[in-house]
Amino acid sequence: MHEIEYLMYLSSEQVDRLRVYAQKEKGEILEFVVQYEAIILDEWQPIVRYDTAHGFAHKDIIKPKGKTIKQPLFFETYNLALTYATLDLKLNWRQYKDSFEKEITND
């Protein structure tokens, strides 16, 4: 079994990052976590997480007060789900951050 683990900064200020972890065997992803985090109110905050916890691939949208909205992913393999998760967060992290920050200011 091979483990993959890394951090990737998404902004030049290094206040937005992608945390990636996966276990792979013979080219097949067995489990993964891809999480977008941002520094908000001087702390790293998880904002969106894709993972395979609970035995299925899903997306967790994490709200400022800790509530999590779980959305299942319908891909044939974890390889496809991991690719989708990584691309979605690389392309859309700004929108996720904006939504998170708006919820903070509206509370």
N, C-alpha and C positions, 0 to 999 in steps of 0.2 A: 504494500500500500504506500502511496506517495501523498504527502501533504503539501499543499500550496497555501502560502500565507503572505500577505503584503498589505501595505498602506499606499494609497495613491492620492496625492494632493490634487484638488480640482481647481483651486484658485491660486493665483500668484501670491496672495497674502498668507497662504497656508492656514486658512480658517475653515476650509471645506475639504473633506477627505472621504475616500472610499476605503472601507476596511473589507478585505476579501480573505476568506478561508474556504478551502475545499479539500476533500479527501478523494483520491483518484486511484483506480486500480485497472490496469490494462486498458487505459484510454477512456474508461467510464467513470463519470463523477458519481460517487456514492453518497455524498452529502456536501452541503455548502452553506455559507453565509456571505451575503454581500450587503453591507450596511453603509448608508450615507450618513455622515456625522458633520456637524458644524459647530463652531464656537458661537454660542448665543448666551448672553448674560455672563460672559467670562468663563463658561464651562463648555466642554464637548457634550453635545446633545445628539443622541440618535434620532434621526428624523424618518428615514424609511429603511426597512430591512427586508431583504428577500432571504428565505432560508428553507431548509428541509426538516426543521424540527416538527415533531408530531407526526412524522412519517409521510409527509407530502410537501411538495413545493408550494410556497405561498409568499405573498407580499404583506408585510405589516406596515401600516401607516401609523406612526407614533405621534400622538397628540401631546401638546405641552404639559398637560396635567397627568400624563402617564397612560391614558386610555389608548388602546391599540385596536385598529381596524384591520382585520385579517381578510385577505382576498386570495382564494386559491388560484394557482396557475395550472393551466391545462396543456402541458407539453408532454410529448411522448417519452422524453428522457430528461434526466437532471442536467445533462450536457446542454440541451437546448434551453432549459430554464435558466441555467447559470449564464449563458451567453445573453439571453434576453435581459436578465436582471442587471448585468454589468452595463450593457448598452443603454438601458432605460435611465439608470442613475447618472451615467456620464453625460447624457443628452439633456436630462430634465432636472438636475439637482437644483438649479436656480428657482424653478417653479415650486419645487417641494419646500425649499427654504423660505420663499416668500409666503407660502400658505401657512407654514409653521409660525413665522414671525407675526403675521396678521392675527392669528389666533391668540398669541400672547398679548398683543395690544388691545384686542377686543374683550379680553377677560377682565 
